[in-house]
Amino acid sequence: MEVIYHPLVRADVEEALTYYQKISGRLAEEFLAEIRSLINRAAENPFRLHLVDQGFRRVNFTRFPYHLLFEVGPEHVRVMLVRHNQRHPQYGLPRE
């Protein structure tokens, strides 16, 4: 499936990368690698992942306290949000 991104996803990822880059360049690279892996997983078989509010599906990071939300279209998955686990559950949900 094709992967498309909500325009604000870039800001979500940059915020996390800025934080991890201050700790370690390697940690920031590992964060990016995990995002790529999760997005590939979502694109390969999106319906295996957990369904949450407003029809979004959720996939949790393994190593980092983040998760991403995406929606499934006929021929694509659209990544809507990369969110820290401590953010309010409604944070970012109004995105269209």
N, C-alpha and C positions, 0 to 999 in steps of 0.2 A: 504494500500500500504506500501511496505517496504520503509524505509527512509535510504538513504546513504548520505555521506558527502564528499565534496571536502576536500583534506588534509589541505588546508589553512584556512578552517572555524574555526578550533580550535584556531588559532592565532587571527582571527578576534574577537572571543568571549573573549579570554583571555585579549586582549587589552581593551575592554569595561569593563570587570570585574575588571581589575586592577584599572581603573578610578573610578568605582562606589564603590569598596572596600575601597578606600581612603576616601570616603565620609561617607560610612556606610555599615557595613556588611549586614544589613537588605536590603538595597537598591540593593546590588549586588545579593542577593537571589531573590529579586523581579524581577530583570532583567532576571535571569536564568529561573524563573518560566514563564515569558512572552515568552521567546524564546521557551520553551517546548510547551507552548500552541499554538503558531503560527505554529510550525512544525507539531503538531498533526492536526491542522486545514488544513494545506496544504496537508497532507497525506490523510485526510478523503475526501476532495473534491477539488483537485488541479485546476480543470478547472473553478472554480468559482472566482479564484483570477486573478488579473490584469496582462495582457500580456504586456511585455516591450521588449526592444531591444534583438536581437539575440535569440529570442524564450524563454527567461527566463520569469518566472512569479514572481510577487512581492507581498509581504505582509508587511504591515506597522505595527510597534509596536504601541500600544495605548498610553502607558505612556512614552516611551522613544523615543528620536529622532533618531531612527534606523529603518531599514527595512531589510528584507532578500530576496534574489533572489534564485530561484530554477528552475530546469528543470524537466519535466515530461517524464518518460520512460514508457515502456509498463506495467511494474508491480512495478515501484518504483518512488519516487521523490528523486532528488538529490539536496541537499542544496549546493549552490555554493558560497554564499557570505553573510556575515552579515556586513552591511555598515551603517555608520553614515549618516544622511540625508544631512549633509553639505559637504560630500565628492564629488569630481567631478563625474558626472554621468557615466563616462567611467571607473572609478576606479574598478578594479577587473574583468572587463568583458572579458579580454583575457583568463581567466581560462578555462581549458578544462577538 
